Amino acid sequence: MAFTFFLPVKMEFGRDRYKACGEYVKGTRVMVITDPVIASMPYYGEIKDTLSDTLALTYEKVMPNPETAMIDEAVSLARAAGIDCVLGVGGGSALDTAKVVAMLSRTREGELKDFLYQRCAYPTERTGLLLMPTTAGTGSEVTNVAVINDTEAGMKKPLVSPYMYADIALVDPALTDTMPKKVTASTGIDAFCHAIESYWATNTNPVTKAVALEAMDLILKNLRRAYEDGADKPARDNMAKASMLAGVAFSQTRTTVLHAISYYLTARYRIEHGAACAFTLVPFLKYNLGTIRNELQKAADYCGYRTPEDFIETVSELYRDISLPKKLSEYGILPEDADKIAGEGMAQATTKLNPRPVTFDAIKEIVAGII
């Protein structure tokens, strides 16, 4: 087997490491990017204080599923301020925004859509970049992908560049302690989707498989605990670790059909990203079982289950226990919408990375079954 593994991100992991984050910032004009919820947290003030006189400006307006206009605004502010380092603090949306700003602020030409639709060549440099996740799910701190919501086109698109890898991912589980139960559930299941999709992807390799297995085991043993008791620090620590590991895994392989379908569900129906992925998790585990039975047996063995069917049932029970939405109809999706959802899923390139070939009819049948 021939494969490549490239991850130029220094990972710093540990509880309460955020209190010394200023030591990791390389720059004299730093821009902090976050969302309004994180901006209201006590630890956010501590983070800014550690930057001392290097803090040039803050952008605290990031919204879920970052839109092109919002990111263009942040890039414009960064260019005008002449920043030389970006610190992203928050969930996947804040971290994705920070990655794009760090890359585009070094060029004076083009708006985000020019790069998103390849009308401009990607920049080949960026500012310094430090990412600090406050959720345990997206893994964005260790990937070179930002998922952008183009509201005019009504779709989400991934922006991929080696210049969006961070210099340092500072993963501090203490920043996840304040996550509400709903966010704990949706981001945690997102991390599991990252891990299983990397594990079964047609371009997986021995390194990503090993990392994905550890991430899945940690999630199956800790997500329910973190959901039921947010003050369970060992569970929070393990979920933060699992999210980072799952990010490492899919940073090499990308995701597959679960995420491909989720993009339209999120862009069109405003379904939370993790929940949008999780809707089809168990159905596609069953769909892929015949093709990857041996690999799922290895996953079952690693995680302490007897058979692949036991493994799938455990995932299904976890899904039920953390109170994620069960039916797409809860978001106003109708049976006649299944054709459009299937078509959008088939249009994503990552659908082709699924181990069992996916057809329009297969997606339509699965989607129809959860409406």
ZASEDO-458373 format. One record per residue (C-alpha): x, y, z. Coordinates in steps of 0.02 Angstrom, whole numbers, padded with zeros to 5 digits, always signed. Layout:
N
XYZ...
END
This chain:
371
+00000+00000+00000+00064+00174-00045+00000+00323+00053+00046+00498+00111+00017+00575+00282+00049+00761+00301-00005+00864+00452+00103+01018+00487+00004+01068+00641+00084+01069+00813-00045+01002+00935-00044+01061+01115-00169+00970+01225-00210+00996+01408-00334+01065+01532-00312+01250+01575-00181+01275+01439-00286+01421+01375-00223+01529+01518-00052+01536+01435-00109+01549+01255-00017+01713+01232+00146+01616+01239+00097+01525+01079+00049+01678+00977+00180+01729+00850+00142+01906+00797+00137+02088+00849-00034+02130+00775-00155+01993+00824-00336+01976+00770-00451+01869+00878-00600+01789+00790-00746+01714+00885-00935+01713+00900-01052+01813+01014-01080+01669+01136-00894+01637+01165-00864+01825+01176-00977+01827+01330-00880+01690+01421-00765+01735+01566-00621+01636+01491-00629+01741+01333-00576+01895+01431-00432+01796+01505-00378+01744+01331-00376+01923+01270-00280+01978+01425-00141+01853+01387-00111+01940+01220-00064+02102+01307-00020+02242+01186-00011+02127+01033-00202+02125+01018-00245+02234+00868-00430+02197+00846-00568+02072+00878-00705+02005+00767-00844+01932+00874-00985+01915+00747-00959+01739+00679-01124+01649+00656-01155+01462+00632-01119+01402+00455-01008+01550+00406-01072+01645+00256-00968+01725+00120-01021+01904+00160-00976+01886+00343-00805+01816+00304-00773+01953+00175-00810+02081+00311-00684+02000+00429-00553+01988+00291-00577+02173+00248-00550+02222+00430-00395+02112+00441-00320+02187+00283-00351+02364+00343-00272+02329+00512-00117+02247+00439-00129+02097+00554+00010+01969+00560-00075+01834+00665-00252+01764+00684-00314+01680+00843-00475+01582+00816-00575+01537+00971-00739+01442+00959-00828+01302+00870-00804+01248+00690-00880+01406+00618-00760+01522+00710-00610+01413+00671-00655+01397+00487-00677+01586+00477-00508+01613+00561-00423+01497+00436-00494+01589+00287-00453+01761+00360-00274+01708+00396-00253+01655+00215-00347+01793+00123-00287+01940+00229-00116+01926+00148-00185+01961-00026-00264+02127-00074-00363+02056-00219-00524+01960-00229-00672+01918-00119-00704+01748-00045-00814+01690-00190-00672+01724-00312-00570+01592-00222-00716+01478-00182-00759+01465-00366-00578+01469-00424-00586+01636-00513-00428+01684-00418-00279+01576-00378-00265+01531-00195-00139+01634-00096+00023+01543-00060+00053+01620+00111-00045+01671+00264-00026+01758+00431+00016+01663+00588-00129+01553+00644-00173+01484+00815-00337+01389+00838-00424+01351+01004-00583+01245+00994-00722+01270+01122-00824+01121+01063-00779+00937+01053-00831+00890+00879-00773+00981+00724-00587+00945+00727-00565+01103+00624-00411+01151+00724-00308+01017+00636-00380+01020+00459-00349+01126+00305-00533+01138+00258-00661+01275+00288-00843+01242+00243-00925+01399+00177-01110+01437+00159-01148+01526-00005-01322+01590+00035-01354+01658-00140-01320+01488-00217-01409+01400-00073-01266+01280-00043-01113+01244+00064-00944+01223-00017-00776+01169+00054-00624+01280+00033-00465+01176+00041-00286+01239+00047-00124+01185+00133-00111+01368+00188-00259+01344+00304-00168+01223+00417-00138+01309+00584+00033+01334+00659-00032+01273+00825-00193+01189+00882-00212+01226+01067-00344+01102+01128-00400+01139+01306-00546+01033+01369-00585+01168+01498-00655+01274+01357-00785+01139+01321-00853+01129+01499-00984+01262+01466-01060+01177+01314-01248+01149+01335-01316+00973+01313-01380+01004+01137-01210+01065+01077-01121+00923+01168-01231+00799+01075-01221+00874+00900-01034+00909+00902-00993+00743+00983-01087+00644+00852-01004+00750+00718-00836+00691+00784-00895+00510+00773-00948+00539+00592-00775+00610+00554-00694+00457+00629-00802+00324+00547-00800+00410+00377-00611+00422+00382-00602+00240+00438-00708+00174+00295-00658+00298+00157-00586+00218+00001-00426+00321+00023-00398+00277+00206-00228+00216+00263-00152+00126+00414-00116+00287+00508-00289+00363+00487-00371+00197+00530-00275+00183+00693-00315+00362+00743-00498+00344+00692-00517+00185+00796-00454+00273+00953-00571+00420+00920-00722+00306+00899-00682+00209+01057-00665+00369+01158-00829+00438+01092-00928+00280+01123-00865+00275+01302-00877+00460+01344-01006+00556+01241-01155+00492+01341-01067+00538+01503-01022+00713+01443-01201+00737+01383-01281+00680+01546-01159+00773+01660-01068+00923+01587-00962+00935+01744-00885+00763+01712-00710+00825+01674-00634+00657+01624-00774+00635+01497-00749+00813+01433-00562+00784+01420-00585+00623+01324-00711+00700+01205-00594+00846+01168-00456+00720+01133-00572+00614+01023-00626+00765+00922-00445+00813+00889-00400+00634+00840-00550+00620+00723-00495+00785+00645-00321+00714+00618-00397+00562+00533-00512+00651+00412-00385+00788+00376-00300+00654+00271-00448+00566+00192-00589+00695+00193-00764+00638+00238-00886+00536+00134-01071+00522+00102-01134+00572+00275-01058+00745+00259-01100+00756+00075-01286+00742+00116-01270+00855+00268-01213+01007+00170-01381+01031+00085-01478+00990+00242-01385+01126+00335-01386+01257+00197-01568+01233+00146-01653+01182+00309-01536+01258+00439-01509+01090+00525-01363+01092+00647-01210+01021+00560-01181+00874+00677-01365+00825+00676-01369+00840+00487-01226+00715+00473-01297+00599+00606-01466+00576+00521-01389+00454+00397-01252+00381+00510-01338+00219+00562-01422+00190+00392-01255+00202+00303-01169+00092+00432-01297-00040+00383-01281+00004+00198-01092-00019+00202-01090-00172+00315-01081-00303+00178-00936-00213+00094-00830-00179+00249-00882-00317+00370-00701-00360+00409-00657-00180+00447-00811-00158+00556-00765-00318+00648-00596-00239+00687-00686-00083+00750-00800-00191+00857-00651-00285+00928-00557-00124+00967-00705-00045+01053-00750-00202+01151-00901-00269+01056-00928-00445+00990-00990-00417+00813-01010-00277+00685-01197-00285+00719-01163-00254+00905-01054-00106+00857-01191-00032+00748-01323-00060+00883-01211+00029+01010-01198+00179+00893-01386+00175+00869-01417+00171+01057-01298+00317+01084-01389+00415+00950-01554+00385+01039-01486+00421+01213-01416+00594+01173-01585+00654+01109-01536+00702+00933-01682+00731+00812-01747+00569+00739-01846+00627+00587-01809+00753+00450-01992+00803+00458-01949+00894+00621-01867+01024+00509-02009+01037+00385-01938+00914+00259-02071+00826+00157-02068+00658+00065-02061+00747-00102-01898+00831-00048-01804+00666-00050-01763+00682-00237-01679+00851-00214-01582+00795-00060-01521+00639-00151-01469+00741-00302-01370+00863-00196-01286+00720-00105-01235+00638-00268-01163+00804-00330-01031+00807-00192-00863+00732-00243-00837+00652-00072-00987+00537-00100-00871+00437-00214-00758+00400-00064-00889+00289+00016-00831+00106+00017-00990+00041-00062-01039+00136-00220-01181+00256-00184-01323+00283-00305-01458+00415-00316-01588+00283-00274-01491+00224-00122-01483+00399-00048-01665+00432-00090-01719+00271-00003-01618+00311+00153-01680+00490+00160-01860+00437+00132-01843+00316+00276-01799+00454+00399-01929+00583+00345
END
